[in-house]
Amino acid sequence: MLENTRFRRKNIRLNAMNYQGRAWFFITLCCELRNPVFANGQWAERLVGCLENTATKYHFNVHAYCVMPDHFHALVEGAAPASDLLLFVRILKQASSREYSRESGAPLWQKKFYDHILRSKDSPDAVSWYIWMNPVRKGLCSQLNEYPYSGSFTGQWESKSQPQNQWIPTWKQENPGLHMNPAAPAESTTP
């Protein structure tokens, strides 16, 4: 007799304690089926407003963000010992998808999200520039200041010049142990 088994999703998270406190996090949320929902500027602006409200309420500083047509990147920092990234992302996804799901009848976000906890050797400046340069790499604009759906709520990174070393997310690296790779290839089609 065959046992009735359910498909189980692989847990891609570390222990929940790793996502709490005054740490820095790079996050990527992808739209369900990579639908280009945010090609519509109205939805992109709603997401930015929701991000700002959720970050304030759940004690996160948003140093860099970029709303791409089918995904979203942010560099956030826990602003209090009780800051909880998993809760923050869950609330952000719920709040930002409520109206979209009501209007479209479809989910806005994929079930999971990508994260990278910055280590001491990771440069927040380089991560910010990786985020801000995403629309330039994808050909949506020729200079980052032309793209209306990226920025910073803290303002401290916007005046910095682009670092010499390019940061690449670990899932795009040829050598995952290396977090700063000046010779890294251009952005691929994954988030």
N, C-alpha and C positions, 0 to 999 in steps of 0.2 A: 504494500500500500504506500502510495506517495504521500509524503508529509506536505501539508499546506504551508509553504514558506512565503514570506513577504519580502519584497525588495527592501534591503536596508541601505540607507545612505551612509557612506563613509564619513566618520566624524573628522573634520579637517581642523578642528580647534585644539589649542593647547588647553591646559587646565584653566578654568575660569578666573583663577586668581591672577594669571598673567595679564588679564585685560582690565585690571583695576588699578586705580591710583594715578599718580602723576607721570605717566609714561607717554611716549609719542607713538602714534599709529598711522600707517598709510593704509587706506581702505579703498576698495573698488567694489561698487555695486553695479550689477548688470541688469538691464531690462529683460523681462521674460522673453525668451526666444530672440533676444537681441533686437527687438523691435525698436526703430528709431523714434521713440516717443518724444524725446527732447529736441528733435529737429523743429518741433513746434515751440517757438520762443515762449509762448504763454506757459507751457508745462515746465520749461527750463526755469523760468522766473519763479514759478510756484515752488519748485524744488529748492532753489536758493533761499527763498523766504522760510521754508520749512526747516532747512538746515540751520539757519540762524536762530530760529526760535527754539529748536530742539537742543542745540549746543548751549544756549544760555540756560535753559531749564535743567539740563543734565550735566552742567559744569565741564564743558569742553571748549578749548580755544581752537578755532579753525584757522590755521596758518595759511593753508592753500586749498583751493577747491577748483574743480573744472567739471562742468556738466557737458558731456559729449552727447551726440544724438542717441546712442544706445547704451551708454554707461556713464558712471560718475566716479571721479577720484577725489579724495580729500586727504590732507595731512592734518590730523587732529592731535591735541595734547590734553590729557586729563588735567583739569585745573584744580582738583581737590583730591584728598586721599580717598574719598568715596566715589570718585568718577568711575563709571563702569562702561567700557566700550560696547560690550555685548548688549546691554540694556539700551544704550544710546542708539546703536544701529537698529535694534528691533523697533524702537519707538519712531525713529526717523523713517524707516520703511513703512510702518503702519500709517503714520500721519501723512506721508507724501503720497501713498497709494489710495487712500480712502476715496477721494473725489474722482481720481482717474478710474478706479475699478467701478465706481457707481455709474460713471458716464459710458465707459466702454464695455463693461461686463467682463473684462479680462484683468488678470493680475498685472501689476506694473513691474515687479521685481522678480528675479530668480530667487529660489529658496535660500541659497547660501550667499556669502560674500567673500571676497578675498581680503586678507589682512596681512600686514607685515609690522611687527613690533620693532621699532627702530632700536638698534644697538648703539653702543658708544662710538663705534667706528662709522656709523651712518650719519651723513651730513643732512640736517633738516633743510638747509639751503638747497642742496642738490635734489632732494626729494620734492621740494616746492617747485623747482624749475622743471623737473620731470613732469609734474602735474600741469603746470602752466603751458608747457611747450606741446602738450598733446594735440591741440587743434592745429598747430603749425605742422607737426609731423604728419597729421592726417589730411593736410591740404585744405582745411576749412578757413584758413586765413594765412597771410604771409608773415605777420608779426603778432606776438602774443597780445599786445594791447588793442588789437582789432577785434578780439573775440569777446563778446559781451557776457558770457556765462562762466567766467572764471575770475578768481580774485582771492582775497584774504579778508577775514573779519578782524584780524589783529593788526594788520597794516605793517608789521615789522619786517615782513619779507619782501614786500613789493618794491622797496627802494634798493634792494641788494642786487648786485650784478651777478650774472650767470657764473656759477662755479666752473673751474677748469675741468674737474672730474665729473663725468656724467653718472647719475644714479640709474640703475636698472632694477626693476622688481625681481625678486629671487626666481620666480617662475619663468622669467625670460632669459635668465643667464645661462651661459654654457657651463660655467663653474659656479654652482649655487653657493659655495662658500665665499665667493668674492662679491662684495656688495657695491663697490665703487669700480667701475670699469670704463675708463676713458675710450677704449676701442670697441665698445659695445655696438652691436648692429642697431639699425633704426627700428622703430616701433613695428611690431608685427600686428596681425589682425586680432589677436587675443587681447583681453582688457589690459 
